[in-house]
Every structure is written in C-alpha cells, then in structure tokens.
Amino acid sequence: GLQAGLQMSMFRELFKCSVRIGAYKPILNRIHDKRYGKAPWYKSLVAGGSCGVLSALWANPLDLMKTKRQNNPAFSTRDMLMLVRRE
C-alpha cells in the first residue's frame, strides 16, 4: 500500500532538504567573494538553483527505491539498492 514507501519518502525529503540548505552557503561562497559585500540577487538565484539541482540528482535514486517499495513491499533495502544500481 501507500504506507510501504513512507519510510523511504521521509528519508528522501530529509536528505533533499539537508542538501538544499547545507550546500547553499558553500556554493554562494564559491561564486561570490564576501569582500565585495552582499551577494547580488542573481548570484543568490544561481546558488539556490544549483542546490535544488544537486539535491534532485542525489535524491532521485531514493525516489526510485520508494516507488519500488510501494509496488512490492517484499523488497528488502538491499534488494532495492541492487535494483537501483542496475538501473
């Protein structure tokens, strides 16, 4: 049922949010030198967009695992990892 993928869904969201929030400052610091004051809006936009793209790319396998778990709750986490690795 729907609850079969709940654990994976929660882990995926935690991971995505952690990457988005945690990577923002390091990315912004790479593209803007603090000596020149506050970063302009377009650099903040690029840093935020980059964080969103990175988190989506890294969390996509977790989304695939969640879907596999919902379709077949008998899959173990190890089985799902092997499936994701092959795909």
C-alpha beads as a LAMMPS data file, in Angstrom:
LAMMPS data file: protein, C-alpha beads

87 atoms
86 bonds

1 atom types
1 bond types

-500.0 500.0 xlo xhi
-500.0 500.0 ylo yhi
-500.0 500.0 zlo zhi

Masses

1 110.0

Atoms # bond

1 1 1 0.000 0.000 0.000
2 1 1 0.885 3.627 0.257
3 1 1 2.488 3.226 3.681
4 1 1 5.070 0.839 2.220
5 1 1 7.122 3.724 0.848
6 1 1 6.621 6.127 3.743
7 1 1 9.993 5.467 5.383
8 1 1 11.861 5.954 2.100
9 1 1 9.842 9.076 1.323
10 1 1 10.675 10.623 4.689
11 1 1 14.369 9.786 4.284
12 1 1 14.378 11.244 0.763
13 1 1 12.821 14.518 1.931
14 1 1 15.232 14.774 4.856
15 1 1 18.149 14.180 2.507
16 1 1 16.924 16.663 -0.127
17 1 1 16.294 19.414 2.425
18 1 1 19.664 18.837 4.074
19 1 1 21.461 19.146 0.737
20 1 1 19.493 22.218 -0.331
21 1 1 20.072 24.042 2.931
22 1 1 23.583 22.775 3.630
23 1 1 25.023 23.400 0.176
24 1 1 23.687 26.928 -0.312
25 1 1 26.351 28.859 1.597
26 1 1 29.344 26.894 0.238
27 1 1 28.099 27.336 -3.333
28 1 1 27.386 31.032 -2.806
29 1 1 30.845 31.497 -1.276
30 1 1 32.413 29.866 -4.372
31 1 1 30.694 32.253 -6.782
32 1 1 30.840 35.459 -4.689
33 1 1 33.670 36.952 -2.662
34 1 1 32.446 38.296 0.699
35 1 1 34.897 41.185 0.451
36 1 1 32.579 42.801 -2.101
37 1 1 29.647 42.885 0.300
38 1 1 26.319 41.161 -0.008
39 1 1 25.851 38.875 -2.999
40 1 1 23.624 40.275 -5.757
41 1 1 20.262 38.628 -6.313
42 1 1 21.342 36.758 -9.430
43 1 1 24.218 35.044 -7.613
44 1 1 21.830 34.008 -4.835
45 1 1 19.491 32.692 -7.517
46 1 1 22.282 30.668 -9.134
47 1 1 23.372 29.262 -5.758
48 1 1 19.793 28.326 -4.826
49 1 1 19.117 26.773 -8.210
50 1 1 22.328 24.783 -8.033
51 1 1 21.336 23.424 -4.630
52 1 1 17.952 22.391 -5.990
53 1 1 19.504 20.598 -8.953
54 1 1 22.086 18.808 -6.778
55 1 1 19.504 17.660 -4.265
56 1 1 17.204 16.395 -7.016
57 1 1 20.020 14.472 -8.709
58 1 1 21.229 12.905 -5.482
59 1 1 17.727 12.089 -4.194
60 1 1 16.445 10.565 -7.441
61 1 1 17.687 7.036 -6.578
62 1 1 15.857 7.308 -3.247
63 1 1 12.680 8.195 -5.108
64 1 1 13.127 5.133 -7.301
65 1 1 13.589 2.975 -4.200
66 1 1 10.414 4.407 -2.668
67 1 1 8.416 3.571 -5.786
68 1 1 9.833 0.031 -5.890
69 1 1 8.914 -0.453 -2.215
70 1 1 5.349 0.751 -2.870
71 1 1 4.969 -1.608 -5.825
72 1 1 6.432 -4.617 -3.999
73 1 1 6.683 -4.309 -0.185
74 1 1 8.551 -7.635 -0.065
75 1 1 11.713 -5.990 -1.445
76 1 1 14.372 -5.534 1.195
77 1 1 16.508 -2.398 1.271
78 1 1 19.434 -4.454 -0.028
79 1 1 17.342 -5.730 -2.960
80 1 1 16.263 -2.193 -3.787
81 1 1 19.841 -0.917 -3.701
82 1 1 20.848 -3.633 -6.163
83 1 1 17.941 -2.705 -8.462
84 1 1 18.829 0.989 -8.371
85 1 1 22.446 0.185 -9.080
86 1 1 21.475 -1.813 -12.176
87 1 1 19.116 0.876 -13.434

Bonds

1 1 1 2
2 1 2 3
3 1 3 4
4 1 4 5
5 1 5 6
6 1 6 7
7 1 7 8
8 1 8 9
9 1 9 10
10 1 10 11
11 1 11 12
12 1 12 13
13 1 13 14
14 1 14 15
15 1 15 16
16 1 16 17
17 1 17 18
18 1 18 19
19 1 19 20
20 1 20 21
21 1 21 22
22 1 22 23
23 1 23 24
24 1 24 25
25 1 25 26
26 1 26 27
27 1 27 28
28 1 28 29
29 1 29 30
30 1 30 31
31 1 31 32
32 1 32 33
33 1 33 34
34 1 34 35
35 1 35 36
36 1 36 37
37 1 37 38
38 1 38 39
39 1 39 40
40 1 40 41
41 1 41 42
42 1 42 43
43 1 43 44
44 1 44 45
45 1 45 46
46 1 46 47
47 1 47 48
48 1 48 49
49 1 49 50
50 1 50 51
51 1 51 52
52 1 52 53
53 1 53 54
54 1 54 55
55 1 55 56
56 1 56 57
57 1 57 58
58 1 58 59
59 1 59 60
60 1 60 61
61 1 61 62
62 1 62 63
63 1 63 64
64 1 64 65
65 1 65 66
66 1 66 67
67 1 67 68
68 1 68 69
69 1 69 70
70 1 70 71
71 1 71 72
72 1 72 73
73 1 73 74
74 1 74 75
75 1 75 76
76 1 76 77
77 1 77 78
78 1 78 79
79 1 79 80
80 1 80 81
81 1 81 82
82 1 82 83
83 1 83 84
84 1 84 85
85 1 85 86
86 1 86 87
